[in-house]
Structure formats: C-alpha cells, structure tokens
C-alpha cells in the first residue's frame, strides 16, 4: 500500500550508498570541471564554479596573475569542500590563455584556461 511504501522508504538513508572517489584522478577531474563551469551557469547551484572569468578584460601581467591565484584559492575550496590546496601558480601563455598549476593533497593538475 501507499502508506507502507512511504513509511518504508522515508526512513531509509541513501547517503551511505553514494561513493565519493578520493584520489588524484577524481580530484583532478573535479578541478577541471570547476574551471569549465563559470559561476552562475549551474541552474541548481548558481554559486558553484570558477569566478576568474571576471578578469578577462583586465590587462595581463604579474598583478592579475596574483589576483587570479587569490580568487582561485578562496573559491575552489568552497565549491570542492574536501580539497586541500597546497599551491597555485598561474602563467600567462598567450593573450587569452592561462596555464594554472594546482597542487592538492592527492597530487597536482595543470589546467589550460581560456580567458573568453
């Protein structure tokens, strides 16, 4: 009956059935996904995603690299809660290309980020 269905499933806890992978490949993929998702574009979680697209019209140089590193180091751990950032370094490769090197608790990842 409907009562049994509701009562039986309302007490069942599904949270222990979701497995979250925690290794270098999984963390690197989560970081890449974060960089591919601009803040405000995810309908069910608009605050999730990278916030460095705001720098795309700023003149490139050492000052902007530091600001981008600070923006990443602030926002990334908020969105990917179990990441432990060890280091971030950005390098301007071209007029609209950044190479972002991130070191975390499982390893490291190099992300090519287009400033468009």
N, C-alpha and C positions, 0 to 999 in steps of 0.2 A: 504494500500500500504506500501511498504518498507519505504518510506520517513516518513509517519505518525508513523509507528512503532518506528523508530529510534528517531524521534523528541519527541514523547510522553514519551518514556522510558529514554531518555538521560537527561531529566530534573527532573525525579522522584528521590527522595532521599530515598534510602533504609536504611540509617543508623539509622533512628528513629524506624525501625521495629525490630531491634536486641535488645533483652533484656539481660542485663548482671546482673546476680544474685549477690547480695552483702549481704551475711550472713555467719554465721560461717561454715555451711556445704559446701557452694560453695567455700569459700576461702580455707578451708582445702583440698578440692578435687583438687583445682588448685595447692596448695603447694605439695601435694602428686604426682601429675602429673609432676611437675617440678623436683622432686627428682628422678622420674623414667625415666627421659629423659636426658641422658648425652649431654652436649654441643657438637654441631657438628653433631648430628644424625637426626635432623629435616630438611628435604630437602628444604622446602620453607622458613625456618628461622633458619639457622645453628647456629646462636649465642644464640638461646634460649635453656635453660636447665641448669642443675646443673654443676658446674665446680669443684666439690670436688673429682671426680674420679682420678684426678692428684695426690692426696695424698695417693693412695692405696699402694704404695711401701715404704712410709715413716714409720719410727719406731713409733709405737703408744705410746702416752704419753700426758702429760698436754700441752706441746708446740704445738703438732699437733692439739689438740682439739681447742686451741685458734686460730690457723691459719685457721682451717675449719670454725669456727664461724665467723671469719672476712671475709672469702671468701663468705659465705652464706649471711652475712649482706650487702655485697657490690653488689652481683649479683642478688639475689632474687628480690629486689625492681626494678631493671632494667627490668627484664623479666615479673614480675607481677606488673604492674605500679600502681595499686590502693591499694597495700598493705602498711600498716603502721606497721613496725616491732617495737615491744615493747621490746622483749627479745629473746635471743637464748642461748640454753645451749646444749652442747654435752656430752655424756657419752660413754666411750668405754666399750661395754658389752662383747666382745669376740675378737678374733684375727682379724676378718673381719666384725664385726657388731658394728655399731654406733647407739645409740638412740639419736635422735635430737628433742629437745623440742623447739617449736616456739610459741611465744605469739604475736598475732597481734590484730588489732583494733576490731575484732569481737569475739575473744576468743583465743583458743590455740589448738595445734595439736602436737601429738607425732608421729614421723616418725622413723621406723626401716630402716636403710640404710646399705646395704651390700657393703663393700669395695672390689668389684671384678673388 
